[in-house]
Amino acid sequence: QMREMLRLVVSEGTGKTADVPGYEVGGKTGTAEKPGKSGYREKALISSFVGAFPMRAPRYVVMVSIDEPKGTKETGGYATGGWVGGPSVNAIIERMTVLYDIPPVDPPAAGKAIAAVD
């Protein structure tokens, strides 16, 4: 169930920017406000994304953390983990698959459960 939920974060949720077709990437976004002298600083974020693949039998994990990212026009001004960390995880996974000759998996049909590993 956990692997299915992590896959849904990437296939349908806030981590879509991390998806790499054919590799069943799953993940979790993270966005936290940094503390200041009188509470949390709203615009001072630590944004992160951790991705794993392939979700039917995870073998690889990639984690990206960005200190005080700034939103851009492309991100709609957002600087959250999905918007700023996801694309980096995507790029790293794409390069890993080439460097380490990791073959794609046959992803399950949209909305179907990920097959259990025996």
Secondary structure, DSSP 8 states (H G I E B T S, - for coil): -HHHHHHHHHHTSTTGGG--TTS--EEEEEEEEEEETTEEEEEEEEEEEEEEE-TTS--EEEEEEEES----TTTTT--SIIIIIHHHHHHHHHHHHHHTT--------TT-------
